[in-house]
Amino acid sequence: MRLYFSFGLIAFMNLPLKAALPENIDSLMKAEQYEKAIPLLEPLAAQGNAEAQNRMGEAYHFSDSHLRNYEKAKEWYLKAVENGNGEAANHLGRIYLNGEGVKKDPAKAE
């Protein structure tokens, strides 16, 4: 019994915590080149990739350019949360806590 538990625990520990995105997309996001990242992220996000959905939300949320769109950010974060992305839940909380494109709502922020 102990052997099975140990093997299961090892197998579980090796699972990725989140779906990795291609390195080029990750690099664009880190460099805040959202305009270039969005066309690469969108097909993945549309297929239900929660990490891509979260990153789409980040691109619209944190952009300093004409891309900033809190409504689109919220929509992508909601999709990511529905697909199990915890980071997106934190971003949604921030949107409601700070009133970024929505009425401030501390209850929803929790």
Order of alpha helices (4+ residues) and beta strands (2+ residues): alpha-alpha-alpha-alpha-alpha-alpha-alpha
